[in-house]
């Protein structure tokens, strides 16, 4: 699961570099914010599942509660980001979409 997080980070950095070349620093930062709004909660979710599995307390409830908090944290980060930073919306959404869809490419890795 941590390889998937690494893949998401790699895709996010490529998207931020492209957005920076296309629209400047504001676009690069917006793409990073968009991707990080999913990447950070996803990392915490993965770590929580690993801890629960190691202690033998993993269950479906653990997964669904973690998924709920992951979605809520993503939405919260996006709300806070647009409130305190003048985001470039297209770059932010592209960064978010890239981080979301990087999971699909994880199947190409031998994990």
Number of C-alpha atoms within 10 A of each C-alpha: 14 13 13 20 19 15 18 25 20 14 19 27 19 17 22 28 19 16 25 18 12 12 13 13 14 17 25 26 22 28 34 26 25 30 30 23 25 24 23 17 20 25 18 14 20 19 14 16 19 15 13 15 13 10 9 9 10 15 11 8 9 15 15 11 11 19 16 12 15 21 15 12 17 21 14 12 19 19 12 10 17 15 10 8 12 12 20 18 14 14 27 28 16 20 31 25 16 23 29 16 13 19 16 10 12 17 10 8 9 6 9
